[in-house]
Amino acid sequence: VKLLLPDSLPLAPDLPEGVEAVTYAVSAPVPDEHLDADALVVWGNSGADLAAVAGRMPRLRWVQTLAAGPDAVLGAGFPEDVVITGGAGLHSRTVTEHALALVLALVRRLPAAARAQAGHRWAGELGGLQPLHPDGAVTTLIDARVLVWGFGAIGQNLAPLLSALGADVRGVARHAGERAGFPVVAEDDLEDELRRTDVLVMILPATAATAEALDAARLAALPPHALVVNVGRGSTVDEDALVAALQEGRIAAAALDVTAVEPLPAGSPLWDAPNLLLTPHAAGGRPVGADALITHNVAALLDGGRLRNVVER
Ligand SMILES: NC(=O)c1ccc[n+]([C@@H]2O[C@H](COP(=O)([O-])OP(=O)(O)OC[C@H]3O[C@@H](n4cnc5c(N)ncnc54)[C@H](OP(=O)(O)O)[C@@H]3O)[C@@H](O)[C@H]2O)c1
């Protein structure tokens, strides 16, 4: 069995005898001499490089992407009988940190403080004596209603931390029911939830069903003091509708780690949208626990066992 490992991160999975691991460069398509591989691990490959080999690996049985979102691998065109497994779980801790940083930055108005600092201005309006819950603004997570839309590996890791800070946390996923001790609703109840949401955290994958999931109508359901954070995929937000909502003060602020087109084009209206904090897809980018996942899935592939994180196709 030939297993191709990417050169984009150090990997040392425990492999059973008979598995030959070969490291390949992700900056180009898999070279011809390795198109006979049985298994392929990808991380940081371009969609075009994957598409260039997707139909040219006759022995390929399994592709493991280390990304939590398998959209790039799904789009490459690997044959239907090739099992694809994703990296859900490998990014939960890092993306949780970033989501928490963005939520707290908005709640604690750090962008306004940074702007004032750049102008050598003591922003008295941001500090001093103040009500715990001022009218029309969320300035603490204590008693804040946080809705986490996309309540998978990352959402379930983030929720207890928000809760520890005093927030009332709920999730939205494809199926309703309690998960990890938190109430989770499905799409039918989404608009009702949005109406009572102070902070919306989006952690959705890019799929046909999630395209522009946060559209003008759902933005309109949020109260004007609402804060919106997206650490999932840019395709899940209607960016024109978001810019309009910010410009018209129909929501208070937003923070995006991901945008529909990345890098964000110089002419995008997002750059200058009021009260918008942008980070350059910085939340994840460093899988944690990749060796253990690859070790497990190689063993399962050889024994006919259950692979972890199989992606529905
Ligand atoms: N910014 C970054 O650097 C970064 C890093 C890592 C990941 N991400 C993004 O974050 C996403 C989530 O990662 P994860 O590890 O938490 O994935 P996950 O465990 O697969 O969770 C995905 C969640 O989204 C829900 N979902 C999917 N389609 C939905 C729909 N149409 N409506 C409502 N909910 C829907 C799923 O619902 P069910 O549970 O009911 O199926 C699940 O709760 C990834 O797909 C990736 O795009 C971004």
Ligand as a Chemical Component Dictionary entry (heavy atoms), coordinates in Angstrom:
data_LIG
# 
_chem_comp.id                   LIG 
_chem_comp.type                 NON-POLYMER 
_chem_comp.pdbx_formal_charge   0 
_chem_comp.three_letter_code    LIG 
# 
loop_
_chem_comp_atom.comp_id 
_chem_comp_atom.atom_id 
_chem_comp_atom.alt_atom_id 
_chem_comp_atom.type_symbol 
_chem_comp_atom.charge 
_chem_comp_atom.model_Cartn_x 
_chem_comp_atom.model_Cartn_y 
_chem_comp_atom.model_Cartn_z 
_chem_comp_atom.pdbx_ordinal 
LIG N1  N1  N 0  -11.567 29.797 9.538  1  
LIG C1  C1  C 0  -10.815 28.705 9.555  2  
LIG O1  O1  O 0  -9.582  28.776 9.577  3  
LIG C2  C2  C 0  -11.492 27.370 9.601  4  
LIG C3  C3  C 0  -10.765 26.282 10.130 5  
LIG C4  C4  C 0  -11.413 25.055 10.248 6  
LIG C5  C5  C 0  -12.717 24.915 9.801  7  
LIG N2  N2  N 1  -13.373 25.970 9.255  8  
LIG C6  C6  C 0  -14.754 25.816 8.755  9  
LIG O2  O2  O 0  -15.597 25.436 9.837  10 
LIG C7  C7  C 0  -16.507 24.451 9.359  11 
LIG C8  C8  C 0  -17.035 23.625 10.520 12 
LIG O3  O3  O 0  -16.001 22.836 11.081 13 
LIG P1  P1  P 0  -16.333 21.658 12.124 14 
LIG O4  O4  O 0  -15.046 20.977 12.408 15 
LIG O5  O5  O -1 -17.135 22.182 13.252 16 
LIG O6  O6  O 0  -17.239 20.752 11.168 17 
LIG P2  P2  P 0  -18.341 19.675 11.538 18 
LIG O7  O7  O 0  -17.987 18.952 12.782 19 
LIG O8  O8  O 0  -18.548 18.913 10.277 20 
LIG O9  O9  O 0  -19.658 20.562 11.862 21 
LIG C9  C9  C 0  -20.413 21.218 10.889 22 
LIG C10 C10 C 0  -21.720 21.673 11.523 23 
LIG O10 O10 O 0  -22.451 22.414 10.545 24 
LIG C11 C11 C 0  -23.787 21.933 10.541 25 
LIG N3  N3  N 0  -24.397 22.110 9.235  26 
LIG C12 C12 C 0  -23.987 21.629 8.041  27 
LIG N4  N4  N 0  -24.851 21.993 7.074  28 
LIG C13 C13 C 0  -25.825 22.715 7.671  29 
LIG C14 C14 C 0  -26.999 23.362 7.220  30 
LIG N5  N5  N 0  -27.347 23.344 5.937  31 
LIG N6  N6  N 0  -27.765 24.007 8.138  32 
LIG C15 C15 C 0  -27.441 24.030 9.446  33 
LIG N7  N7  N 0  -26.325 23.433 9.938  34 
LIG C16 C16 C 0  -25.538 22.792 9.068  35 
LIG C17 C17 C 0  -23.674 20.466 10.871 36 
LIG O11 O11 O 0  -24.943 19.990 11.295 37 
LIG P3  P3  P 0  -25.183 18.442 11.733 38 
LIG O12 O12 O 0  -24.311 18.254 12.929 39 
LIG O13 O13 O 0  -26.634 18.361 12.074 40 
LIG O14 O14 O 0  -24.755 17.628 10.559 41 
LIG C18 C18 C 0  -22.620 20.522 11.977 42 
LIG O15 O15 O 0  -23.218 20.840 13.203 43 
LIG C19 C19 C 0  -15.692 23.659 8.348  44 
LIG O16 O16 O 0  -16.523 23.002 7.383  45 
LIG C20 C20 C 0  -14.847 24.719 7.708  46 
LIG O17 O17 O 0  -15.490 25.222 6.558  47 
LIG C21 C21 C 0  -12.780 27.199 9.151  48 
# 
loop_
_chem_comp_bond.comp_id 
_chem_comp_bond.atom_id_1 
_chem_comp_bond.atom_id_2 
_chem_comp_bond.value_order 
_chem_comp_bond.pdbx_ordinal 
LIG N1  C1  SING 1  
LIG C1  O1  DOUB 2  
LIG C1  C2  SING 3  
LIG C2  C3  SING 4  
LIG C2  C21 DOUB 5  
LIG C3  C4  DOUB 6  
LIG C4  C5  SING 7  
LIG C5  N2  DOUB 8  
LIG N2  C6  SING 9  
LIG N2  C21 SING 10 
LIG C6  O2  SING 11 
LIG C6  C20 SING 12 
LIG O2  C7  SING 13 
LIG C7  C8  SING 14 
LIG C7  C19 SING 15 
LIG C8  O3  SING 16 
LIG O3  P1  SING 17 
LIG P1  O4  DOUB 18 
LIG P1  O5  SING 19 
LIG P1  O6  SING 20 
LIG O6  P2  SING 21 
LIG P2  O7  DOUB 22 
LIG P2  O8  SING 23 
LIG P2  O9  SING 24 
LIG O9  C9  SING 25 
LIG C9  C10 SING 26 
LIG C10 O10 SING 27 
LIG C10 C18 SING 28 
LIG O10 C11 SING 29 
LIG C11 N3  SING 30 
LIG C11 C17 SING 31 
LIG N3  C12 SING 32 
LIG N3  C16 SING 33 
LIG C12 N4  DOUB 34 
LIG N4  C13 SING 35 
LIG C13 C14 SING 36 
LIG C13 C16 DOUB 37 
LIG C14 N5  SING 38 
LIG C14 N6  DOUB 39 
LIG N6  C15 SING 40 
LIG C15 N7  DOUB 41 
LIG N7  C16 SING 42 
LIG C17 O11 SING 43 
LIG C17 C18 SING 44 
LIG O11 P3  SING 45 
LIG P3  O12 DOUB 46 
LIG P3  O13 SING 47 
LIG P3  O14 SING 48 
LIG C18 O15 SING 49 
LIG C19 O16 SING 50 
LIG C19 C20 SING 51 
LIG C20 O17 SING 52 
# 
